[in-house]
Amino acid sequence: MRITMIGTGYVGLVSGACFADFGHHVTCVDKDAGKIEALRRGEIPIFEPGLDALVASNVKAKRLDFTTDLAAPVADADAVFIAVGTPSRRGDGHADLTYVYSAAREIAAALSGFTVVVTKSTVPVGTGDEVERLIREANPSADVVVASNPEFLREGAAIRDFKFPDRIVIGTADERGRKLLGDVYRPLSLNQGPLMFTARRTAELIKYAANAFLATKITFINEIADLSEKVGADVQEVARGIGLDNRIGSKFLHAGPGFGGSCFPKDTRALVKIAQDHDVQLRIVEAVLGVNDNRKRAMARKVSNAVGSLRGKTVAVLGLTFKPDTDDMREAPSIPLVTGLLDMGAKVRAHDPVGMEQAKKELPDIEYCDDPYECVRGADAMVIVTEWVQYRALDLDRIKAAMAQPVVIDLRNIYRADDMAAQGFVYESVGRAAEPRN
């Protein structure tokens, strides 16, 4: 199969490299000439474990290439995937479809022969209808099927998620489109990847509904964490106790500072706007957004409660990205946390294994350190924000000796309260009763 991927962002680059690894010939297209030149040199613009090696091996095998020229690869393609950004429109939360519609118009002008055009970007219900209208308006003679194929990739585990998916959702009622996309994903039949064919609008809604439900689980357990602290329960044991129920499951029941990233905040807001446009009120999803925003802001107060007045104090923040194994800072809980600490008069030092360059764009007014031990030197408190594996086995004796005050606020519950108390730390976590202070 010859596949053209429009967009070399997170979804486009991972999907393109994985399709090439299946044996297809993939051309990734982007308007950013600098990014294309960097990709040709083997420079990957995002941090995703294993992606650099996957891209390099498929470029070497001549199954994967990069270009700024859309026309030629679209004309040759069996399938064209639209994987451009759909950010929230500033101010109203609707998904901005400017890039999707622009890609559709350019694709229309270049089509030659039967082609399936696939929206892989996360788009509101009905976007595929408009993409099809734009293509047929621009090229009435085009032999084209427009389908939806939403992605379900987790940052930090995207390659495995692509190759060993829980499900592959394909939205089209056209038999030729179903057959061609079935052939595109045929290599996954060896892994028994469940292929789900459905209507295009249903496929578009599946993506938003899935992310909203996962965001709801996170927000639910965070509220239970607040209750656990008040009544003297342990939220981790509560989560395990309910997660063992097969109807609930244990995933996304980890209490913390709130969800962030490129998907959950954007997609839950967009789903609310879609519902409002159709005179439907999604009260649960609206509440999820409100609770999550409040929770992020509350984390700075949690630090202040542990330390006392923060004016003139130094706070060491470990972890800046919204989750481990990515450099993504979009809607990261660290941003409102650090902003809140600065507003309270604290001096903030920070460390992150891979995210500091991206973080400097969002948080320019703090000090960045090359390792966690430098970060905590002379600090009045250490706050663990992102559960990087590097922070799970810190030399606690060295940490304590370096700090001005042995105060640890663990927003990811990666340490045991009794162990930290035995080490002589004042330790605060999330959803667990506070230990007596020494």
RARAPE-V391283 format. One record per run of one state. SS is the DSSP state (2 for helix, 1 for strand, 0 for the rest). FROM is the first residue (numbers start at 1). LEN is the number of residues. Records with the same first field share a line. If there is no record, write none. Layout:
SS=FROM-LEN, FROM-LEN
This chain:
0=1-1, 7-3, 22-3, 30-3, 41-10, 61-3, 68-2, 77-2, 83-5, 89-6, 96-2, 111-4, 120-7, 139-5, 149-9, 164-4, 172-3, 185-1, 192-3, 199-1, 232-2, 244-20, 278-5, 308-6, 319-14, 344-3, 352-4, 363-4, 369-3, 377-4, 385-4, 392-4, 403-4, 411-6, 423-3, 429-3, 433-6
1=2-5, 25-5, 64-4, 79-4, 88-1, 95-1, 115-5, 144-5, 168-4, 195-4, 234-1, 314-5, 347-5, 367-2, 381-4, 407-4, 426-3, 432-1
2=10-12, 33-8, 51-10, 70-7, 98-13, 127-12, 158-6, 175-10, 186-6, 200-32, 235-9, 264-14, 283-25, 333-11, 356-7, 372-5, 389-3, 396-7, 417-6
